[in-house]
Amino acid sequence: MSEAKAAPDCSADSQQDAQRKAALLEELRSAIGQTTGAPLPARDAVNQAMIRHWSDAMTDFNPCYIDPDFAAKSIHGEVVAPPAMLNAWTMAGLHPPASLQGRGVDTYAKLDAAGYTSVVATNSEHDYVRYLKLGETLHHSTKLTEVSEEKATALGTGHFVTTVTEYTNDAGEVVGAMTFRILKFRPGTGRMAASAESAAPAKPRPIRPKPGISRDTGFFWDGIAQGELRIQKCDCGALHHPPMVRCPKCGTYDLGWIVASGRGKVYSHVEPVHPKIPSFDYPLIVGLIELEEGTRLLSNVIDIEDEFVEIGMDVELAIQECNGVELPVFRPARPARREDTLHFEDVAVGDRMAPCPIPITPTLIVSTAIASRDYQDVHHDRDLAIKRGSPDIFMNILTSSGLSSRYATDWAGPEAVLKNLRIRLGVPNYPYDTMTMYGEVADKGAVTNGRGPVTLKIRGTNRMGHHLTGSIDLELPSNAA
């Protein structure tokens, strides 16, 4: 009679694993309060070339950053660096010199060695004591302030690590600070990965009906395929849409077309709610768009929450692929950058900032990561991003900060002075999506020395949800001054 085999002692393995994790956490937390040593100088002084690179990538053309004549007459008296560039100046770069190697927070390396090799930034808080000027050399010293217990997140199982960096100039004057939190996690251990592996095959979605294309409307759809919005025009000057066989104004059959600018305003809109058709995305906003050229076109309004759609709102053409056919739709036009500066008395608590859509292209993700000197591979290398558990490259938090800063100063004007910027990231910004920024005046303080403090609440939303939420404190000049 054979002996029964003993069952494997799973409890012993679990206990050993718990002990390893506890030992790792104790080792990581033993470094809390430690700094990277004496303040490290940036590789380069604040310079115009790097500012222009940032401004081009972020499309932030505040003249205080790039126009010496304007800046000389501004509150700053000279060109200054965008405040959201604060930590870009001290980034080590793609090939850091030997003097910078081994001078970072070694908590990250220890987590890498323990298998927590993937990383994503989650929180960033900037405090701006003053703006940086050309020629200044920034110094920085980073302190570890917190390491969380192991957390199970949608991305993966890992630890949140928080650091605080202080920035000084050559004279030792404090010019800013940053609190930064990242998640270091094990790739493939998150709820997202588990649900993707176990999910049952999705039922095929009904196909959205294709537009009817005839000999009379072919020119319109040929134009859309080439990125043009073609509107039928008669020799008598009348514009027609939808296209007609004969001009109702003069009776001729000799009809041509013009290329419209693609800009217009919402003349009317409606949101169908019932019955829902499975081949359409909801909420579904249907808008009658009055084009700059004078005619109207029925289409969908996208990349905006329904409560923000208003009659008279500026919109612009976007081409959307659907079921192998490209369709003309409209999104909110990016608000024009304000050339003067709002006064403190011009704004009130509850004022809304105009929605600002930002198409998330691979070029935007890569160029802004490089402009912020962030060479983390998940922001520019799709193959490595996938290997680390992401479906594609994604936007870095330094870009999210830069775009938030741009949104605030485009709204308030070039001489609005940012005092801090605090954002928390949610869902990633992947290529071929659109993030729409929303904001409102949340609070106002008392005028001091001719300037008044204003707090903005902001958020950026894409197809998956909120990419960022946060706040910005800024100062506006007072009329009383």
C-alpha positions in Angstrom: 0.0 0.0 0.0 1.6 3.3 -1.2 2.0 6.4 1.0 -0.2 9.4 0.3 1.8 12.4 -1.1 1.8 15.5 1.1 0.1 18.5 -0.4 2.4 21.4 -1.1 2.6 23.9 1.8 1.1 27.0 0.1 0.8 28.8 3.4 4.6 28.6 3.9 5.2 30.1 0.4 2.7 32.9 1.2 4.4 33.6 4.5 7.8 33.8 2.9 6.5 36.1 0.2 4.9 38.3 2.9 8.2 38.4 4.8 10.1 39.4 1.6 7.7 42.2 0.9 7.8 43.4 4.5 11.7 43.4 4.4 11.6 45.3 1.1 9.2 47.9 2.5 11.3 48.4 5.6 14.4 48.9 3.5 12.7 51.4 1.2 11.2 53.3 4.1 14.6 53.5 5.8 15.6 56.1 3.2 12.7 58.5 4.0 14.0 61.9 4.8 17.3 61.3 2.9 18.2 63.7 0.1 20.3 63.3 -3.0 23.0 65.3 -1.3 24.3 68.8 -2.1 22.1 70.6 -4.7 23.0 69.4 -8.2 23.4 72.0 -11.0 21.4 71.7 -14.2 23.4 70.7 -17.2 22.6 74.0 -19.0 21.5 77.4 -17.9 18.0 78.7 -18.7 18.2 79.5 -22.4 16.0 80.7 -25.2 16.6 77.7 -27.5 15.2 75.3 -25.0 12.3 77.6 -24.2 11.4 77.8 -27.9 11.6 74.0 -28.2 9.1 73.8 -25.3 6.8 76.5 -26.7 6.7 74.8 -30.1 6.0 71.4 -28.7 3.3 72.6 -26.3 2.1 75.3 -28.8 2.4 77.7 -25.9 3.2 81.0 -27.6 3.0 83.4 -24.6 5.1 86.3 -25.8 6.6 86.7 -22.3 8.5 83.4 -23.2 9.6 84.1 -26.7 9.3 87.8 -27.7 12.0 90.0 -26.1 10.3 93.3 -27.1 7.0 92.3 -25.5 8.7 90.7 -22.4 10.7 93.9 -21.8 7.5 95.9 -21.4 5.7 93.2 -19.4 5.6 92.7 -15.6 8.7 90.5 -15.9 10.8 93.1 -17.6 12.6 90.5 -19.7 12.1 87.0 -21.2 11.1 84.4 -18.6 10.8 80.6 -18.8 7.4 78.9 -18.8 6.8 78.1 -15.1 5.8 74.5 -15.9 9.3 73.9 -17.2 10.6 74.0 -13.6 11.8 70.4 -13.5 12.7 70.2 -17.2 15.9 72.2 -16.6 17.3 69.6 -14.2 16.3 66.4 -16.0 19.4 64.2 -16.5 18.7 63.7 -20.3 19.2 60.7 -22.5 22.9 60.3 -21.8 23.6 61.9 -18.4 27.2 62.8 -17.6 29.1 60.8 -15.0 28.7 63.6 -12.5 24.9 62.9 -12.4 24.9 59.2 -12.5 24.1 57.5 -9.2 22.9 60.8 -7.7 19.2 60.2 -8.1 16.7 58.6 -5.6 18.0 54.9 -5.4 14.5 53.8 -4.2 13.6 53.4 -7.9 16.5 51.1 -8.6 15.7 48.9 -5.6 12.1 48.6 -6.8 13.4 47.7 -10.3 15.6 45.0 -8.8 12.6 43.6 -6.9 10.5 43.3 -10.1 8.6 46.5 -10.0 10.0 47.6 -13.4 7.0 49.5 -14.8 6.4 53.2 -13.9 3.8 55.8 -14.3 3.6 59.3 -12.7 0.4 59.9 -10.7 0.7 63.3 -9.0 2.7 66.5 -9.6 2.5 69.7 -7.5 4.6 72.7 -8.6 5.1 75.8 -6.4 6.6 78.8 -8.2 8.3 81.4 -6.0 9.3 83.3 -9.1 9.8 82.8 -12.8 13.2 81.9 -14.1 15.3 84.2 -16.3 17.7 83.6 -19.1 21.2 82.7 -18.0 20.2 81.4 -14.5 21.5 78.0 -13.6 19.1 75.9 -11.6 20.2 73.6 -8.8 18.0 70.9 -7.3 18.0 68.6 -4.3 15.5 65.8 -3.9 14.2 64.2 -0.7 12.3 60.9 -0.4 9.1 61.6 1.7 6.9 58.6 1.4 6.8 54.9 0.2 3.4 53.3 0.3 2.6 49.7 1.2 2.2 47.4 -1.8 -1.1 48.4 -3.6 -3.2 46.5 -6.1 -4.1 49.0 -8.9 -5.7 48.7 -12.3 -2.2 49.0 -13.9 -0.5 46.6 -11.6 0.7 45.7 -8.1 3.2 48.2 -6.8 4.4 51.0 -4.5 3.6 54.7 -4.7 6.8 56.7 -4.1 6.7 60.4 -3.2 9.6 62.9 -3.4 10.0 66.6 -2.8 12.5 68.6 -4.9 13.7 72.1 -4.0 15.0 74.3 -6.7 17.6 77.1 -6.1 19.7 79.5 -8.2 23.4 80.1 -8.1 23.0 82.4 -5.1 21.1 79.7 -3.1 17.8 81.5 -3.5 14.8 79.2 -3.5 12.9 79.7 -6.8 10.4 76.7 -6.7 9.6 73.3 -5.4 7.9 70.1 -6.7 6.1 67.3 -5.0 6.1 64.3 -7.3 4.5 60.9 -6.9 5.0 57.8 -9.1 3.7 54.2 -9.1 6.3 51.5 -9.6 4.5 48.3 -10.4 5.0 44.8 -11.7 3.9 44.6 -15.4 1.0 42.3 -16.2 -0.4 42.2 -12.6 -3.1 44.8 -12.8 -6.8 44.4 -13.0 -6.8 45.7 -16.6 -4.4 43.0 -17.7 -6.4 40.3 -15.8 -9.7 41.4 -17.2 -8.3 41.5 -20.7 -7.1 37.9 -20.5 -10.4 36.6 -19.0 -12.8 38.6 -21.0 -15.2 36.8 -23.2 -15.0 37.7 -26.9 -17.1 40.8 -27.4 -20.2 40.5 -29.6 -19.6 42.2 -33.0 -21.0 45.7 -32.9 -23.6 46.6 -35.5 -22.1 48.6 -38.4 -22.8 52.3 -38.5 -24.7 53.0 -41.8 -22.6 54.3 -44.6 -23.6 57.6 -46.3 -25.3 57.3 -49.7 -22.8 58.5 -52.3 -24.1 59.3 -55.8 -22.8 61.1 -58.9 -24.2 64.4 -57.6 -22.6 64.1 -54.1 -19.4 62.3 -55.1 -17.4 65.6 -55.1 -18.3 66.1 -51.5 -17.0 62.7 -50.3 -14.0 62.9 -52.5 -13.1 66.1 -50.7 -13.6 64.6 -47.3 -11.2 61.8 -48.2 -8.6 64.5 -49.0 -9.3 66.4 -45.8 -11.4 69.1 -47.6 -14.9 70.3 -46.9 -16.3 71.0 -50.3 -19.5 73.0 -50.6 -21.5 73.2 -53.8 -21.5 76.6 -55.4 -23.4 77.9 -58.4 -22.0 80.5 -60.9 -24.6 82.9 -59.5 -22.8 82.7 -56.2 -25.4 80.6 -54.3 -24.1 77.9 -51.9 -26.0 74.7 -51.5 -25.8 71.9 -49.0 -26.9 69.1 -49.3 -25.8 69.2 -53.0 -28.5 69.8 -55.6 -29.0 68.8 -59.2 -30.1 72.3 -60.2 -29.7 75.7 -58.6 -33.1 76.8 -57.1 -32.0 80.5 -57.4 -31.0 80.8 -61.1 -32.1 77.4 -62.5 -28.7 76.4 -63.9 -27.4 72.9 -63.9 -23.8 74.1 -64.1 -22.7 73.7 -60.5 -19.2 73.7 -59.1 -17.8 73.8 -55.6 -15.5 75.7 -53.2 -13.4 74.4 -50.4 -14.8 75.8 -47.1 -12.5 76.8 -44.2 -14.0 74.2 -41.9 -14.8 76.8 -39.3 -18.3 77.7 -38.2 -20.6 78.1 -35.2 -23.3 75.9 -33.7 -26.6 77.2 -35.0 -28.7 74.6 -33.2 -28.2 71.2 -31.5 -30.0 68.3 -30.1 -29.1 65.1 -28.2 -31.1 62.0 -29.3 -31.6 59.8 -26.2 -34.2 57.2 -27.2 -34.1 54.7 -28.8 -30.4 54.2 -28.7 -29.0 52.6 -31.8 -26.1 50.2 -31.0 -24.0 51.3 -33.9 -23.7 54.9 -32.5 -21.7 56.2 -29.5 -23.6 58.0 -26.8 -24.1 60.7 -25.7 -24.7 61.6 -29.4 -24.7 65.3 -30.1 -26.2 66.4 -33.4 -25.5 69.9 -34.5 -26.6 72.2 -37.3 -23.4 74.0 -38.1 -23.4 77.4 -39.8 -20.2 77.7 -41.8 -18.1 80.8 -42.2 -19.1 80.8 -45.8 -22.8 81.2 -44.9 -24.4 77.8 -45.6 -25.4 75.2 -42.9 -24.4 71.6 -42.5 -25.9 68.9 -40.3 -23.3 66.8 -38.5 -22.1 65.5 -35.1 -20.3 67.6 -32.4 -17.6 65.6 -30.8 -14.9 65.9 -28.1 -17.1 67.9 -25.7 -19.5 67.0 -22.9 -23.1 67.7 -23.8 -23.6 70.3 -21.1 -21.0 72.6 -22.6 -22.4 72.7 -26.1 -23.9 76.2 -26.7 -25.6 77.9 -29.6 -23.0 80.3 -31.2 -20.1 78.2 -30.0 -17.1 78.2 -32.4 -16.4 74.8 -33.9 -13.9 73.4 -36.5 -13.9 70.5 -38.9 -12.5 67.1 -37.8 -12.4 64.0 -40.1 -13.5 60.9 -38.3 -13.1 57.4 -39.8 -16.1 55.1 -39.4 -16.7 51.7 -41.0 -14.1 52.4 -43.7 -15.6 55.8 -44.5 -14.3 59.2 -43.4 -17.0 61.5 -42.1 -17.0 65.2 -41.5 -17.7 66.0 -37.8 -17.0 69.1 -35.7 -15.2 69.7 -32.5 -15.0 72.9 -30.4 -12.4 75.3 -31.8 -9.4 75.9 -29.7 -10.0 79.2 -27.8 -7.8 82.0 -29.2 -4.9 83.0 -27.0 -5.7 86.2 -25.1 -3.4 89.0 -26.2 -4.1 91.3 -23.3 -4.4 90.2 -19.7 -7.6 89.9 -17.7 -8.0 92.1 -14.6 -8.8 90.7 -11.2 -12.2 92.5 -11.3 -13.0 91.0 -14.7 -13.6 87.5 -13.3 -16.0 86.0 -10.8 -16.3 82.8 -9.0 -18.1 80.3 -11.1 -16.9 81.7 -14.5 -16.3 79.0 -17.0 -13.3 78.8 -19.2 -14.0 77.8 -22.8 -13.5 74.1 -23.5 -10.2 73.5 -25.3 -9.7 70.3 -27.3 -6.2 68.9 -27.7 -5.8 66.1 -30.3 -3.4 63.5 -28.9 -1.1 62.6 -31.7 2.0 60.5 -31.5 3.9 63.7 -32.6 2.5 65.6 -29.6 3.4 62.8 -27.1 6.9 62.3 -28.4 7.8 66.0 -29.1 6.6 67.2 -25.7 8.4 64.4 -23.8 11.6 65.4 -25.5 11.0 69.1 -24.9 10.6 68.3 -21.2 13.8 66.1 -21.4 11.9 63.0 -20.3 13.4 60.0 -22.2 11.4 57.3 -20.4 10.8 54.8 -23.1 7.1 54.4 -22.6 6.6 57.9 -24.0 8.3 57.3 -27.4 9.0 53.6 -28.0 5.7 51.7 -28.8 7.3 48.3 -28.6 8.8 48.9 -25.2 5.6 50.5 -23.9 3.7 47.4 -24.9 6.4 45.2 -23.3 5.9 47.1 -20.0 2.1 46.5 -20.0 0.8 49.5 -22.0 -1.2 49.2 -25.2 0.8 52.1 -26.7 3.0 55.0 -25.9 1.3 57.6 -23.6 1.7 61.2 -22.6 4.0 62.1 -19.7 3.0 64.1 -16.7 5.3 66.9 -17.6 3.3 67.5 -20.8 0.1 67.3 -18.8 1.5 70.1 -16.6 2.6 72.1 -19.6 -0.7 71.9 -21.3 -2.5 72.9 -18.1 -0.3 75.9 -17.8 -0.9 76.8 -21.4 -4.7 76.5 -20.9 -4.6 78.9 -17.9 -2.4 81.6 -19.5 -4.2 81.4 -22.9 -7.4 82.2 -21.0 -6.0 84.8 -18.5 -3.5 86.5 -20.7 0.3 86.7 -21.0 1.0 88.6 -17.8 -1.1 86.4 -15.5 1.5 85.0 -13.0 1.2 81.3 -12.0 1.9 80.6 -8.4 1.3 76.9 -8.3 0.0 74.0 -10.4 -1.3 70.8 -8.9 -2.6 67.9 -11.0 -3.5 64.3 -10.4 -3.5 61.9 -13.3 -6.3 59.4 -14.0 -6.6 57.5 -17.3 -3.7 57.8 -19.8 -3.6 59.9 -22.9 -3.0 57.5 -25.8 -2.5 58.4 -29.4 -5.4 59.1 -31.7 -7.7 60.4 -28.9 -8.6 63.9 -27.9 -8.2 65.5 -24.5 -10.6 68.4 -23.9 -9.7 70.8 -21.1 -12.4 72.4 -18.9 -11.9 74.9 -16.2 -13.7 77.4 -14.0 -12.9 80.1 -11.4 -13.1 78.4 -8.1 -12.0 81.1 -5.7 -10.7 84.7 -5.4 -8.7 86.3 -2.7 -7.9 89.9 -1.7 -5.8 92.3 -3.8 -2.3 92.9 -2.5 0.3 95.2 -4.1 -1.9 95.7 -7.1 -2.6 92.1 -7.9 -5.3 89.6 -6.9 -5.2 85.8 -6.4 -7.5 83.6 -8.4 -7.9 79.8 -8.1 -8.8 77.8 -11.2 -10.2 74.2 -11.1 -9.2 72.3 -14.2 -9.7 68.9 -15.7 -8.8 67.2 -19.0 -11.1 64.4 -20.3 -10.6 61.9 -23.1 -12.7 59.0 -24.4 -11.9 56.8 -21.3 -12.5 59.4 -18.7 -10.6 62.1 -16.7 -6.9 62.2 -17.7 -6.2 64.9 -15.2 -7.9 66.9 -12.4 -6.3 69.7 -10.5 -6.0 73.4 -9.7 -3.9 76.4 -10.6 -3.4 79.5 -8.4 -2.5 82.6 -10.4 -2.4 86.4 -9.9 -4.1 89.0 -12.1 -3.5 92.7 -12.1 -6.1 94.9 -10.4 -8.0 97.7 -12.0 -7.4 99.7 -8.8 -3.6 99.7 -9.5 
